[in-house]
Each structure stands twice: as C-alpha cells, then as structure tokens.
C-alpha cells in the first residue's frame, strides 16, 4: 500500500480521518458512492471540503493511487468529485487509480477552489 507522504492524516481539531496507518490484511475496504443529503451536518460538509482541498493540493488534476487514503472519506466524494481513472476499476484495491473531476468538484465545492490555479 502506497503511503502518501505529506498528505494530512485528519481534519485538524476533529476525528475526521483522511488516511489510514496500515493496510487491512483481509483486503482494502471497498470504495462506494455514498449519497450526500442537503441536511448533512456542517462539520461533515467541512470535512468533505477539506479532504477535497487536500486532494487538489497534493495531486491536482493528475491521476493518483488510492494507497492509504481513507475509503470512508473517499466514498463521500466518489462518483462525483472523485472518479475512477482506469477501466476496469477495482474499488477494493489499494492500487486503484482515481482522479478529481475538476468541473464537478468546482461546481460542488466552489469555496475550495477560490483563488487557486486552474491551469
């Protein structure tokens, strides 16, 4: 399992986890698209935005390996702002390649991308 050095481990001051410490010997937790409802709590929305900002700062629009990124946190963005970068996609692999759908991410989280380079 690739460990993304320099990637934040969690949202500061909270228990919202962004990375995992070690791989699961039984296999990676599957990434599934979770439904985000409009009435989600503000801390949950902040965690989504902070995780997307960390992804953008770390990878930009380039494809990236899932590695030690938390499956639960990825699942809140999967299928919308974060999409598979390979076909076929294995949602249970630490080696799975993902990418940010920049247009969708910018529409969903405009506050994350204000003043950032969109080259």
Secondary structure by P-SEA (a helix, b strand, c coil): cccccccccccccccccccccccccccccbbbbbbbcccccaaaaaaaaaaaaaaaacccccccccccccaaaaaacccccccccccccccccccbbbbbaaaaaaaaccccccccccc
